[in-house]
Amino acid sequence: MTAPKALGGLGLRDIQLFNQALLAKLAWRIITVPDCLLARILKGKYCQRTSFLDANLPSTCSHGWRSILFGRDLLKENLGKAIGNGQTTRVWKDSWISLEEDVRPLGPQREEDMDLMVSDLLTTDMKWNGARLKEILPMMSEKILCIQPSRSGVEDRFIWQPLPSGVYSKRSGYFSAAKKAQIPSVSTCDDFKWINDVWRSSCSPKLRLFLWSIINNALPIGENLQNRGMISATNFHIAAGMDFTEALTRFRRTICLPPTVVVGAIVPWIVWSLWLSRNTLIFEDKKITPEETTTKGLRLALEWNQAQRKEITNSSLPEESRDRVHTTSDNSPMNGSTTCKTDAAWDKNRKRAGLAWNFSGPTIPSPVEGSLVQDFIASPLVAEALALLTALGSAKDLGITKLEVFSDCATLIGATNGRIQSKELIGIVSDIRSISSGFTSLSFSYFPRSKNSLSDCLAKTVLRASVSNPSVSNPLVG
């Protein structure tokens, strides 16, 4: 019953796993906010000689501390590090190479490299030391080069790997714990899908649960009672020689012809009518003819469909706007500010991106354009962020002090303005905020891609040109 609906369960929460997910929230706060009062008191008492993540359960401790360590064990399975300056991340013991899964370097380690920190693989100007990477981690060097360290030297940060934001949530923690304790689903035919054939079928919720009970052999019919050691003379089959899930899939696209006027699945209603006739026969000793049973199933299906159409027709609620990102219809500069538009084009196979930006405004005699090609880019989101960061550096070099930046990447603008967080952009956003202090006026806004044709064309052009000229220097590798 606690298995997900897609795997044949009811999706009910396991109270013990949910309790562990809640306790992991306390452990997450101790890890990410080490200076809070709770963290200082607990670590001062129990973690004087070791870190919180490495602390063992003592033989005698309070129930609260035992519970927090129980939640911490859930965190450790999907806890990673986002690289900033690399000074607090251990090369061989921490999960830092991938943001999505636990990936740690393996292989023989030289004695002098046992205590290496990630900062030892970076140069003084916060670029990856390519020669050192190929010497120590040759098999993972390309994957590591796609990590974007912070140029401003921000501290490394713990991340929760299952979520794009990198911030732990009890919901994600529960699903992570439930995945480990997952119970095998009931065997079904290959074409059968729990969600589409049961939970999204066009029938009432009561019938969906009824279908689930049939497939899981939870109904007290003769065959199930005999399998449980109970004597029963009743043994009824819906379709001889056919499994019930196979019957559902075969009737999935069946169309009811006139005069039934029934739209959608008819099998659940017929099966429910059969079940009612069976109960009437057993408990009331009344026989119902097959014609009456079929007519009742069709009538129930028709009443359900008519009720759904009436509900949709009478619904007149106003449509709510779902735009959560600040957009602007007029990109004209205000108060003498310069307008900057950025964009990026990304090549998935080569892990290469073309970055582009352009400036316009009253303080610039003529529009200024810029573009750059960069290798070892892990995703288009990272490419968009690097384009914005590079554009800010170019604006600073031009002596621009008032700037309005526009990008067609809503996730990037949300992360830059602090509305959302993305684990891919932790270091880059820190660099953006660091360089932003050099401007007297600076704003970041989202606007549609249709208004960003110039930067989009520049980015694609420089990326295409780099394919014919592969000798492109990468500014992030020393």
BALOVO-502859 format. One record per residue (C-alpha): residue number from 1; x, y, z. Coordinates in steps of 0.02 Angstrom, whole numbers, plus 32768, in hexadecimal, padded with zeros to 4 digits. Example, Ala and Ser with C-alpha at 12.3 -4.5 7.8 and 13.67 -1.06 7.14 Angstrom:
% residues 2
@i 1&c1 8267&c2 7F1F&c3 8186 $
@i 2&c1 82AC&c2 7FCB&c3 8165 $
% end
This chain:
% residues 478
@i 1&c1 8000&c2 8000&c3 8000 $
@i 2&c1 8094&c2 8075&c3 8019 $
@i 3&c1 80DC&c2 8052&c3 7F6D $
@i 4&c1 80C6&c2 80DC&c3 7EE9 $
@i 5&c1 802B&c2 80D3&c3 7E7E $
@i 6&c1 8094&c2 80BB&c3 7DE2 $
@i 7&c1 80D8&c2 801A&c3 7E2E $
@i 8&c1 8033&c2 7FD1&c3 7E65 $
@i 9&c1 8021&c2 801E&c3 7F11 $
@i 10&c1 7FAA&c2 809D&c3 7F5B $
@i 11&c1 802F&c2 8121&c3 7F7A $
@i 12&c1 800D&c2 812A&c3 8035 $
@i 13&c1 809D&c2 816C&c3 809F $
@i 14&c1 8104&c2 80F8&c3 8109 $
@i 15&c1 8101&c2 8150&c3 81B2 $
@i 16&c1 81AE&c2 8113&c3 81E4 $
@i 17&c1 81FF&c2 814D&c3 8142 $
@i 18&c1 81A2&c2 81F2&c3 814C $
@i 19&c1 81E1&c2 820A&c3 81FE $
@i 20&c1 8293&c2 81EE&c3 81C1 $
@i 21&c1 8278&c2 826F&c3 8137 $
@i 22&c1 823E&c2 82EE&c3 81B9 $
@i 23&c1 82D4&c2 82CA&c3 8229 $
@i 24&c1 8346&c2 82E1&c3 8193 $
@i 25&c1 8306&c2 8395&c3 818B $
@i 26&c1 8358&c2 83B5&c3 8234 $
@i 27&c1 83F9&c2 8363&c3 81FA $
@i 28&c1 83F5&c2 83CF&c3 815C $
@i 29&c1 83EB&c2 846D&c3 81C5 $
@i 30&c1 847F&c2 8436&c3 8230 $
@i 31&c1 84E4&c2 8418&c3 8191 $
@i 32&c1 84B5&c2 84B4&c3 812F $
@i 33&c1 84A6&c2 8530&c3 81C1 $
@i 34&c1 8535&c2 84FA&c3 8232 $
@i 35&c1 8531&c2 859E&c3 8295 $
@i 36&c1 847D&c2 858D&c3 82D0 $
@i 37&c1 845F&c2 8570&c3 838A $
@i 38&c1 8421&c2 84BE&c3 8372 $
@i 39&c1 84BB&c2 848C&c3 830E $
@i 40&c1 8535&c2 84DC&c3 8387 $
@i 41&c1 84E9&c2 8488&c3 8420 $
@i 42&c1 84DB&c2 83D9&c3 83D5 $
@i 43&c1 8585&c2 83DB&c3 8380 $
@i 44&c1 85D5&c2 8421&c3 841C $
@i 45&c1 8593&c2 838E&c3 8481 $
@i 46&c1 859F&c2 82FC&c3 8407 $
@i 47&c1 8618&c2 8330&c3 837B $
@i 48&c1 86AE&c2 837A&c3 83D3 $
@i 49&c1 872D&c2 830A&c3 837C $
@i 50&c1 86D6&c2 82E2&c3 82D9 $
@i 51&c1 8660&c2 8330&c3 825B $
@i 52&c1 85A4&c2 831D&c3 8262 $
@i 53&c1 85A1&c2 82B2&c3 81C5 $
@i 54&c1 8625&c2 823A&c3 8209 $
@i 55&c1 85E2&c2 8230&c3 82BC $
@i 56&c1 85B6&c2 8181&c3 82F9 $
@i 57&c1 8522&c2 8157&c3 8366 $
@i 58&c1 8561&c2 8153&c3 841B $
@i 59&c1 852D&c2 80CA&c3 8492 $
@i 60&c1 84D6&c2 8147&c3 8502 $
@i 61&c1 8483&c2 81E3&c3 84BB $
@i 62&c1 83DE&c2 823D&c3 84BD $
@i 63&c1 834B&c2 8203&c3 8455 $
@i 64&c1 8352&c2 82A8&c3 83F6 $
@i 65&c1 8407&c2 8291&c3 83BE $
@i 66&c1 83E5&c2 81DC&c3 838E $
@i 67&c1 8353&c2 8216&c3 8324 $
@i 68&c1 83B9&c2 829F&c3 82CF $
@i 69&c1 8440&c2 8221&c3 829F $
@i 70&c1 83B6&c2 81B2&c3 825A $
@i 71&c1 8381&c2 8240&c3 81E8 $
@i 72&c1 8436&c2 8269&c3 81BD $
@i 73&c1 844D&c2 81B8&c3 8179 $
@i 74&c1 83C6&c2 81DD&c3 80F8 $
@i 75&c1 841E&c2 827E&c3 80C6 $
@i 76&c1 84C8&c2 822D&c3 80AE $
@i 77&c1 8488&c2 81BD&c3 8023 $
@i 78&c1 8465&c2 8251&c3 7FB0 $
@i 79&c1 84D1&c2 82DB&c3 7FF7 $
@i 80&c1 854A&c2 8331&c3 7F82 $
@i 81&c1 85B8&c2 83CB&c3 7F79 $
@i 82&c1 85AB&c2 845D&c3 7F00 $
@i 83&c1 865A&c2 84A0&c3 7EE1 $
@i 84&c1 867F&c2 8554&c3 7F0B $
@i 85&c1 8736&c2 856A&c3 7F3B $
@i 86&c1 874F&c2 84B0&c3 7F5F $
@i 87&c1 87A0&c2 84CC&c3 8008 $
@i 88&c1 8725&c2 8463&c3 806E $
@i 89&c1 8708&c2 83D4&c3 7FF5 $
@i 90&c1 8772&c2 8336&c3 7FFE $
@i 91&c1 87A2&c2 82ED&c3 7F56 $
@i 92&c1 8793&c2 8235&c3 7F86 $
@i 93&c1 870E&c2 8234&c3 800E $
@i 94&c1 8689&c2 82B3&c3 7FD9 $
@i 95&c1 860A&c2 82A6&c3 7F4B $
@i 96&c1 8632&c2 833E&c3 7EE0 $
@i 97&c1 864D&c2 8305&c3 7E2C $
@i 98&c1 8594&c2 82F4&c3 7E03 $
@i 99&c1 8502&c2 835E&c3 7E3D $
@i 100&c1 8481&c2 82D4&c3 7E1C $
@i 101&c1 84CD&c2 8236&c3 7E67 $
@i 102&c1 8553&c2 81F8&c3 7EDD $
@i 103&c1 85F2&c2 81F4&c3 7E75 $
@i 104&c1 869A&c2 81E7&c3 7ECD $
@i 105&c1 8748&c2 81CA&c3 7E85 $
@i 106&c1 8783&c2 8116&c3 7E8D $
@i 107&c1 8828&c2 80C3&c3 7E6D $
@i 108&c1 88D4&c2 80BA&c3 7EBD $
@i 109&c1 8906&c2 8155&c3 7F1B $
@i 110&c1 89B6&c2 8191&c3 7F38 $
@i 111&c1 89E3&c2 81B1&c3 7FEC $
@i 112&c1 8A03&c2 8269&c3 7FCD $
@i 113&c1 8956&c2 827B&c3 7F7D $
@i 114&c1 88F1&c2 822B&c3 8008 $
@i 115&c1 88BD&c2 82D0&c3 805A $
@i 116&c1 88A4&c2 8336&c3 7FBD $
@i 117&c1 881E&c2 83BC&c3 7FBC $
@i 118&c1 87C7&c2 83F6&c3 7F1E $
@i 119&c1 881D&c2 849E&c3 7F31 $
@i 120&c1 88C1&c2 8444&c3 7F0E $
@i 121&c1 8881&c2 8421&c3 7E5F $
@i 122&c1 885F&c2 84D9&c3 7E3D $
@i 123&c1 88D7&c2 8562&c3 7E0A $
@i 124&c1 88E8&c2 8606&c3 7E67 $
@i 125&c1 886D&c2 865B&c3 7DF0 $
@i 126&c1 87E8&c2 85D5&c3 7E12 $
@i 127&c1 8800&c2 8571&c3 7D71 $
@i 128&c1 8813&c2 84B6&c3 7D67 $
@i 129&c1 88C6&c2 847A&c3 7D5E $
@i 130&c1 88B6&c2 840C&c3 7CC5 $
@i 131&c1 8961&c2 83BB&c3 7CD6 $
@i 132&c1 8942&c2 838F&c3 7D8D $
@i 133&c1 8898&c2 8346&c3 7D66 $
@i 134&c1 88DE&c2 82D5&c3 7CDD $
@i 135&c1 8966&c2 829D&c3 7D55 $
@i 136&c1 88F7&c2 8274&c3 7DEA $
@i 137&c1 8849&c2 8253&c3 7DA0 $
@i 138&c1 8863&c2 822D&c3 7CE7 $
@i 139&c1 87BF&c2 81CC&c3 7CD3 $
@i 140&c1 8755&c2 8258&c3 7D1C $
@i 141&c1 87B1&c2 82F1&c3 7CDF $
@i 142&c1 8733&c2 831F&c3 7C58 $
@i 143&c1 86A1&c2 8310&c3 7CD0 $
@i 144&c1 86FB&c2 837A&c3 7D51 $
@i 145&c1 8725&c2 8400&c3 7CD0 $
@i 146&c1 8668&c2 8418&c3 7CB8 $
@i 147&c1 8658&c2 8450&c3 7D6E $
@i 148&c1 8657&c2 850D&c3 7D7E $
@i 149&c1 86B9&c2 8545&c3 7E19 $
@i 150&c1 8697&c2 85F0&c3 7E63 $
@i 151&c1 870B&c2 8678&c3 7E21 $
@i 152&c1 86E5&c2 86E2&c3 7EBB $
@i 153&c1 871A&c2 8655&c3 7F2F $
@i 154&c1 8673&c2 8631&c3 7F83 $
@i 155&c1 8670&c2 859F&c3 7FFE $
@i 156&c1 863C&c2 84F1&c3 7FC5 $
@i 157&c1 8587&c2 84C5&c3 7FEC $
@i 158&c1 852C&c2 8425&c3 8017 $
@i 159&c1 84A3&c2 83F4&c3 7F9D $
@i 160&c1 8416&c2 8376&c3 7F9C $
@i 161&c1 8435&c2 831A&c3 7EF8 $
@i 162&c1 8384&c2 82DC&c3 7ECB $
@i 163&c1 833E&c2 838E&c3 7EB8 $
@i 164&c1 8371&c2 8411&c3 7E36 $
@i 165&c1 8376&c2 8497&c3 7EBC $
@i 166&c1 83EE&c2 8433&c3 7F27 $
@i 167&c1 8388&c2 845B&c3 7FC3 $
@i 168&c1 8346&c2 83C9&c3 802A $
@i 169&c1 828A&c2 83B4&c3 803D $
@i 170&c1 822D&c2 8335&c3 80A4 $
@i 171&c1 81CA&c2 82FF&c3 800B $
@i 172&c1 8266&c2 82D7&c3 7FA8 $
@i 173&c1 82B4&c2 8285&c3 8040 $
@i 174&c1 821D&c2 8215&c3 8057 $
@i 175&c1 8220&c2 81DC&c3 7FA1 $
@i 176&c1 82DA&c2 81BB&c3 7FAE $
@i 177&c1 82BF&c2 814D&c3 8048 $
@i 178&c1 8229&c2 80F7&c3 7FFA $
@i 179&c1 828D&c2 80CC&c3 7F5F $
@i 180&c1 8303&c2 8063&c3 7FC9 $
@i 181&c1 8273&c2 8009&c3 801F $
@i 182&c1 8214&c2 7FF1&c3 7F7E $
@i 183&c1 81A6&c2 7F54&c3 7F78 $
@i 184&c1 81A0&c2 7EF4&c3 7ED3 $
@i 185&c1 8101&c2 7F1A&c3 7E73 $
@i 186&c1 807F&c2 7E9B&c3 7E40 $
@i 187&c1 80AC&c2 7E44&c3 7D9D $
@i 188&c1 8043&c2 7E85&c3 7D0B $
@i 189&c1 8045&c2 7E79&c3 7C4F $
@i 190&c1 80C8&c2 7EDE&c3 7BF2 $
@i 191&c1 804D&c2 7F5C&c3 7BA7 $
@i 192&c1 7FF6&c2 7F81&c3 7C4C $
@i 193&c1 8017&c2 8029&c3 7CA0 $
@i 194&c1 7FD7&c2 8049&c3 7D50 $
@i 195&c1 7FC2&c2 8103&c3 7D3A $
@i 196&c1 7F6C&c2 8102&c3 7C90 $
@i 197&c1 7F05&c2 8064&c3 7CA1 $
@i 198&c1 7ECC&c2 8077&c3 7D56 $
@i 199&c1 7EE9&c2 811F&c3 7DA8 $
@i 200&c1 7EC1&c2 818A&c3 7D0F $
@i 201&c1 7E34&c2 8122&c3 7CC9 $
@i 202&c1 7D92&c2 817F&c3 7CA6 $
@i 203&c1 7D2E&c2 813C&c3 7D39 $
@i 204&c1 7D0A&c2 816D&c3 7DED $
@i 205&c1 7D93&c2 8164&c3 7E72 $
@i 206&c1 7D34&c2 80D5&c3 7EC5 $
@i 207&c1 7D44&c2 806D&c3 7E27 $
@i 208&c1 7DFD&c2 8094&c3 7E15 $
@i 209&c1 7E1A&c2 804E&c3 7EC2 $
@i 210&c1 7DAD&c2 7FBA&c3 7E92 $
@i 211&c1 7E1B&c2 7F97&c3 7DFA $
@i 212&c1 7EB5&c2 7FA2&c3 7E68 $
@i 213&c1 7E68&c2 7F22&c3 7EDF $
@i 214&c1 7E44&c2 7EA9&c3 7E51 $
@i 215&c1 7EF4&c2 7EAF&c3 7E0B $
@i 216&c1 7F41&c2 7E9A&c3 7EB8 $
@i 217&c1 7ECE&c2 7E06&c3 7EDF $
@i 218&c1 7E83&c2 7E65&c3 7F71 $
@i 219&c1 7DCC&c2 7E3A&c3 7F4E $
@i 220&c1 7D7D&c2 7DAA&c3 7FAF $
@i 221&c1 7D51&c2 7D43&c3 7F16 $
@i 222&c1 7D57&c2 7C86&c3 7F18 $
@i 223&c1 7E04&c2 7C73&c3 7ECA $
@i 224&c1 7E56&c2 7CEF&c3 7F43 $
@i 225&c1 7DFF&c2 7CA1&c3 7FD9 $
@i 226&c1 7E3D&c2 7BF4&c3 7FA8 $
@i 227&c1 7EEE&c2 7C35&c3 7F91 $
@i 228&c1 7EE5&c2 7C77&c3 8043 $
@i 229&c1 7EAD&c2 7BCE&c3 8086 $
@i 230&c1 7DF4&c2 7BF9&c3 8094 $
@i 231&c1 7D74&c2 7B81&c3 8049 $
@i 232&c1 7D01&c2 7BD4&c3 7FCD $
@i 233&c1 7C8F&c2 7B90&c3 7F47 $
@i 234&c1 7C90&c2 7C34&c3 7EE8 $
@i 235&c1 7D11&c2 7C46&c3 7E5F $
@i 236&c1 7CF1&c2 7CCA&c3 7DDB $
@i 237&c1 7D5B&c2 7D03&c3 7D48 $
@i 238&c1 7D44&c2 7DA2&c3 7CE3 $
@i 239&c1 7D90&c2 7D5B&c3 7C44 $
@i 240&c1 7DBF&c2 7CA6&c3 7C2F $
@i 241&c1 7E73&c2 7C8C&c3 7BFD $
@i 242&c1 7E9B&c2 7D45&c3 7C0E $
@i 243&c1 7EEE&c2 7DA6&c3 7C9C $
@i 244&c1 7E8B&c2 7E3B&c3 7CDC $
@i 245&c1 7F16&c2 7EB7&c3 7CB3 $
@i 246&c1 7F1B&c2 7E71&c3 7C02 $
@i 247&c1 7E5F&c2 7E8B&c3 7BF6 $
@i 248&c1 7E73&c2 7F41&c3 7C2C $
@i 249&c1 7EF9&c2 7F63&c3 7BAA $
@i 250&c1 7E94&c2 7F0E&c3 7B1F $
@i 251&c1 7DFB&c2 7F77&c3 7B45 $
@i 252&c1 7E61&c2 8017&c3 7B58 $
@i 253&c1 7E36&c2 8058&c3 7AAB $
@i 254&c1 7D8D&c2 8003&c3 7A98 $
@i 255&c1 7D03&c2 8078&c3 7A5B $
@i 256&c1 7C50&c2 8060&c3 7A93 $
@i 257&c1 7BDC&c2 8069&c3 79FE $
@i 258&c1 7B2E&c2 80B9&c3 7A00 $
@i 259&c1 7AB3&c2 80B5&c3 7A53 $
@i 260&c1 7B1D&c2 80AA&c3 7AF2 $
@i 261&c1 7B62&c2 815D&c3 7AE0 $
@i 262&c1 7BEC&c2 812F&c3 7B5D $
@i 263&c1 7C94&c2 8185&c3 7B46 $
@i 264&c1 7D30&c2 813D&c3 7B96 $
@i 265&c1 7D58&c2 809A&c3 7BED $
@i 266&c1 7CC5&c2 8024&c3 7C02 $
@i 267&c1 7D1E&c2 7F91&c3 7C55 $
@i 268&c1 7D24&c2 7FDC&c3 7D06 $
@i 269&c1 7C69&c2 7FF9&c3 7D07 $
@i 270&c1 7C3E&c2 7F4D&c3 7CC4 $
@i 271&c1 7CB2&c2 7EFA&c3 7D42 $
@i 272&c1 7C64&c2 7F61&c3 7DCE $
@i 273&c1 7BB6&c2 7F2C&c3 7D96 $
@i 274&c1 7BED&c2 7E76&c3 7D95 $
@i 275&c1 7C2F&c2 7E8B&c3 7E45 $
@i 276&c1 7B89&c2 7ED3&c3 7E81 $
@i 277&c1 7B29&c2 7E45&c3 7E2D $
@i 278&c1 7B9C&c2 7DC5&c3 7E7C $
@i 279&c1 7B81&c2 7E10&c3 7F2A $
@i 280&c1 7AC6&c2 7E16&c3 7F10 $
@i 281&c1 7AC7&c2 7D5D&c3 7EE3 $
@i 282&c1 7B32&c2 7D29&c3 7F77 $
@i 283&c1 7AEB&c2 7D96&c3 8002 $
@i 284&c1 7A36&c2 7DB0&c3 7FC9 $
@i 285&c1 7A1C&c2 7D12&c3 7F62 $
@i 286&c1 79D9&c2 7D78&c3 7ED0 $
@i 287&c1 7A09&c2 7D4F&c3 7E1F $
@i 288&c1 7A28&c2 7DDC&c3 7DA4 $
@i 289&c1 7A29&c2 7DB5&c3 7CEB $
@i 290&c1 7AC2&c2 7DDD&c3 7C7E $
@i 291&c1 7A59&c2 7E5B&c3 7C1E $
@i 292&c1 7A2C&c2 7EB8&c3 7CBE $
@i 293&c1 7AE1&c2 7EB5&c3 7CF8 $
@i 294&c1 7B1F&c2 7EFC&c3 7C53 $
@i 295&c1 7A98&c2 7F81&c3 7C4D $
@i 296&c1 7AC1&c2 7FB9&c3 7CFE $
@i 297&c1 7B7B&c2 7FCA&c3 7CD4 $
@i 298&c1 7B54&c2 8033&c3 7C3A $
@i 299&c1 7ADB&c2 809F&c3 7C9C $
@i 300&c1 7B5C&c2 80C2&c3 7D24 $
@i 301&c1 7BDE&c2 80EE&c3 7CA0 $
@i 302&c1 7B66&c2 8162&c3 7C47 $
@i 303&c1 7B34&c2 81BB&c3 7CE8 $
@i 304&c1 7BEB&c2 81D5&c3 7D15 $
@i 305&c1 7C16&c2 821D&c3 7C69 $
@i 306&c1 7B81&c2 8292&c3 7C6B $
@i 307&c1 7BAE&c2 82D0&c3 7D19 $
@i 308&c1 7C61&c2 82F5&c3 7CE2 $
@i 309&c1 7C29&c2 8357&c3 7C49 $
@i 310&c1 7BB0&c2 83BD&c3 7CB1 $
@i 311&c1 7C39&c2 83E6&c3 7D2E $
@i 312&c1 7CAD&c2 8422&c3 7CA5 $
@i 313&c1 7C24&c2 848B&c3 7C53 $
@i 314&c1 7BF3&c2 84E3&c3 7CF4 $
@i 315&c1 7CA7&c2 850B&c3 7D20 $
@i 316&c1 7CBF&c2 85C5&c3 7D04 $
@i 317&c1 7D53&c2 85ED&c3 7D73 $
@i 318&c1 7DC7&c2 8672&c3 7D2C $
@i 319&c1 7E6D&c2 8634&c3 7CEE $
@i 320&c1 7EFA&c2 8667&c3 7D62 $
@i 321&c1 7F9D&c2 86A9&c3 7D22 $
@i 322&c1 802D&c2 8632&c3 7D3F $
@i 323&c1 80B9&c2 86A8&c3 7D11 $
@i 324&c1 8128&c2 86B1&c3 7DA9 $
@i 325&c1 81B9&c2 8706&c3 7D54 $
@i 326&c1 81C3&c2 87C2&c3 7D41 $
@i 327&c1 81B6&c2 87EA&c3 7C8A $
@i 328&c1 81C2&c2 888F&c3 7C32 $
@i 329&c1 8170&c2 88C5&c3 7B91 $
@i 330&c1 81DE&c2 895C&c3 7B78 $
@i 331&c1 829A&c2 8943&c3 7B7C $
@i 332&c1 82C3&c2 89FB&c3 7B69 $
@i 333&c1 8346&c2 8A35&c3 7BE8 $
@i 334&c1 830C&c2 8A99&c3 7C7E $
@i 335&c1 836A&c2 8B24&c3 7CD9 $
@i 336&c1 83F9&c2 8B20&c3 7C5C $
@i 337&c1 841B&c2 8A66&c3 7C77 $
@i 338&c1 846D&c2 89F8&c3 7BF6 $
@i 339&c1 840C&c2 8961&c3 7BB7 $
@i 340&c1 8466&c2 88BA&c3 7BAE $
@i 341&c1 841C&c2 8820&c3 7B5A $
@i 342&c1 8471&c2 8777&c3 7B6E $
@i 343&c1 8458&c2 86CB&c3 7B23 $
@i 344&c1 84B5&c2 8627&c3 7B09 $
@i 345&c1 84B5&c2 8595&c3 7A8E $
@i 346&c1 84E9&c2 84E9&c3 7ACC $
@i 347&c1 852F&c2 8451&c3 7A72 $
@i 348&c1 8502&c2 83B7&c3 7AD6 $
@i 349&c1 857A&c2 8340&c3 7A7E $
@i 350&c1 8614&c2 83AF&c3 7A8D $
@i 351&c1 85E4&c2 83FB&c3 7B36 $
@i 352&c1 8608&c2 84A3&c3 7AE6 $
@i 353&c1 85A8&c2 8545&c3 7AEF $
@i 354&c1 85A3&c2 85E8&c3 7A91 $
@i 355&c1 8589&c2 867E&c3 7B04 $
@i 356&c1 854A&c2 8725&c3 7AC2 $
@i 357&c1 8512&c2 87CF&c3 7B01 $
@i 358&c1 84EF&c2 887C&c3 7ABF $
@i 359&c1 84E3&c2 8929&c3 7B0E $
@i 360&c1 847A&c2 89BC&c3 7AD9 $
@i 361&c1 8444&c2 8A5E&c3 7B2A $
@i 362&c1 845B&c2 8B1A&c3 7B33 $
@i 363&c1 8507&c2 8B0D&c3 7B84 $
@i 364&c1 854C&c2 8AA7&c3 7AF2 $
@i 365&c1 8565&c2 8AFE&c3 7A49 $
@i 366&c1 8546&c2 8A5D&c3 79E8 $
@i 367&c1 850D&c2 89AE&c3 7A1D $
@i 368&c1 8598&c2 893E&c3 7A5E $
@i 369&c1 8597&c2 8883&c3 7A3D $
@i 370&c1 85FF&c2 87F6&c3 7A86 $
@i 371&c1 860B&c2 873A&c3 7A76 $
@i 372&c1 8675&c2 86AD&c3 7AB9 $
@i 373&c1 8687&c2 85F1&c3 7AA6 $
@i 374&c1 86A2&c2 8587&c3 7B41 $
@i 375&c1 86BF&c2 84CD&c3 7B55 $
@i 376&c1 868E&c2 8456&c3 7BE2 $
@i 377&c1 85DF&c2 849B&c3 7BFB $
@i 378&c1 856E&c2 841B&c3 7C50 $
@i 379&c1 84C2&c2 8462&c3 7C25 $
@i 380&c1 846A&c2 84F0&c3 7BC9 $
@i 381&c1 843E&c2 853E&c3 7C71 $
@i 382&c1 84F6&c2 854D&c3 7C9E $
@i 383&c1 8518&c2 8597&c3 7BF2 $
@i 384&c1 8492&c2 861C&c3 7C0C $
@i 385&c1 84DA&c2 8647&c3 7CB7 $
@i 386&c1 858B&c2 8656&c3 7C74 $
@i 387&c1 854E&c2 86C6&c3 7BE7 $
@i 388&c1 84FF&c2 873B&c3 7C68 $
@i 389&c1 859B&c2 8738&c3 7CD6 $
@i 390&c1 860E&c2 875B&c3 7C42 $
@i 391&c1 859E&c2 87EA&c3 7C0B $
@i 392&c1 85AB&c2 883A&c3 7CB7 $
@i 393&c1 8668&c2 8831&c3 7CAD $
@i 394&c1 8664&c2 8881&c3 7C01 $
@i 395&c1 85F1&c2 890C&c3 7C40 $
@i 396&c1 8669&c2 892F&c3 7CCE $
@i 397&c1 86FB&c2 893B&c3 7C54 $
@i 398&c1 8696&c2 89B9&c3 7BEC $
@i 399&c1 867B&c2 8A25&c3 7C85 $
@i 400&c1 85BF&c2 8A0C&c3 7C8C $
@i 401&c1 8577&c2 8A2F&c3 7D38 $
@i 402&c1 84BB&c2 8A25&c3 7D19 $
@i 403&c1 8482&c2 8985&c3 7CC6 $
@i 404&c1 83E0&c2 8929&c3 7CA2 $
@i 405&c1 8400&c2 8873&c3 7C75 $
@i 406&c1 8382&c2 880B&c3 7C14 $
@i 407&c1 8385&c2 8750&c3 7BF7 $
@i 408&c1 8308&c2 86D5&c3 7BAC $
@i 409&c1 8335&c2 8652&c3 7C31 $
@i 410&c1 82B2&c2 865E&c3 7CBB $
@i 411&c1 830F&c2 85E6&c3 7D2F $
@i 412&c1 83AD&c2 864E&c3 7D26 $
@i 413&c1 8352&c2 86F1&c3 7D4B $
@i 414&c1 82F6&c2 86A0&c3 7DDC $
@i 415&c1 839A&c2 8660&c3 7E26 $
@i 416&c1 83F2&c2 8707&c3 7E0C $
@i 417&c1 8366&c2 8766&c3 7E62 $
@i 418&c1 8361&c2 86EA&c3 7EF2 $
@i 419&c1 82B2&c2 86A6&c3 7ECF $
@i 420&c1 82EE&c2 85F5&c3 7EAC $
@i 421&c1 838D&c2 8590&c3 7EC1 $
@i 422&c1 83E3&c2 851C&c3 7E46 $
@i 423&c1 8471&c2 84AA&c3 7E7B $
@i 424&c1 84C2&c2 84C0&c3 7DD0 $
@i 425&c1 84CF&c2 857C&c3 7DE7 $
@i 426&c1 850A&c2 858C&c3 7E9B $
@i 427&c1 85BB&c2 85C3&c3 7E70 $
@i 428&c1 858B&c2 862A&c3 7DD7 $
@i 429&c1 8500&c2 8688&c3 7E31 $
@i 430&c1 8579&c2 86B0&c3 7EBE $
@i 431&c1 85F0&c2 86F9&c3 7E3C $
@i 432&c1 8563&c2 875E&c3 7DEF $
@i 433&c1 8535&c2 87A8&c3 7E97 $
@i 434&c1 85EC&c2 87CC&c3 7EBB $
@i 435&c1 8608&c2 882C&c3 7E1A $
@i 436&c1 8560&c2 8884&c3 7E2E $
@i 437&c1 85A6&c2 88EC&c3 7EBC $
@i 438&c1 8609&c2 8951&c3 7E3D $
@i 439&c1 856C&c2 899C&c3 7DEF $
@i 440&c1 8509&c2 8A2D&c3 7E35 $
@i 441&c1 8469&c2 89EC&c3 7DE7 $
@i 442&c1 844B&c2 8939&c3 7DAC $
@i 443&c1 83AF&c2 88D3&c3 7D87 $
@i 444&c1 838E&c2 8827&c3 7D3E $
@i 445&c1 82ED&c2 8806&c3 7CDC $
@i 446&c1 82A4&c2 877D&c3 7C72 $
@i 447&c1 8262&c2 879E&c3 7BC4 $
@i 448&c1 8224&c2 872E&c3 7B35 $
@i 449&c1 829E&c2 86DB&c3 7ABE $
@i 450&c1 824A&c2 8734&c3 7A2C $
@i 451&c1 8295&c2 87D8&c3 7A6C $
@i 452&c1 8344&c2 8790&c3 7A79 $
@i 453&c1 8365&c2 8769&c3 79C3 $
@i 454&c1 840B&c2 87C7&c3 79B8 $
@i 455&c1 8462&c2 876F&c3 7A4A $
@i 456&c1 8416&c2 86C9&c3 7A15 $
@i 457&c1 845E&c2 86DE&c3 7965 $
@i 458&c1 8508&c2 8711&c3 79A8 $
@i 459&c1 8511&c2 867A&c3 7A1C $
@i 460&c1 84E1&c2 85FE&c3 7994 $
@i 461&c1 8557&c2 864D&c3 7917 $
@i 462&c1 85EF&c2 8646&c3 7987 $
@i 463&c1 85C5&c2 8593&c3 79B9 $
@i 464&c1 85B7&c2 855B&c3 7904 $
@i 465&c1 865B&c2 85B2&c3 78DA $
@i 466&c1 86B2&c2 8554&c3 7967 $
@i 467&c1 8683&c2 84AD&c3 7919 $
@i 468&c1 86E5&c2 84D5&c3 787B $
@i 469&c1 8774&c2 851A&c3 78E7 $
@i 470&c1 878B&c2 84A0&c3 7978 $
@i 471&c1 8823&c2 84FA&c3 79C1 $
@i 472&c1 87C1&c2 855D&c3 7A42 $
@i 473&c1 880F&c2 858A&c3 7AE7 $
@i 474&c1 87AB&c2 8569&c3 7B84 $
@i 475&c1 87BA&c2 85F5&c3 7C06 $
@i 476&c1 878C&c2 8581&c3 7C96 $
@i 477&c1 8820&c2 850B&c3 7C84 $
@i 478&c1 88CC&c2 853C&c3 7CBB $
% end
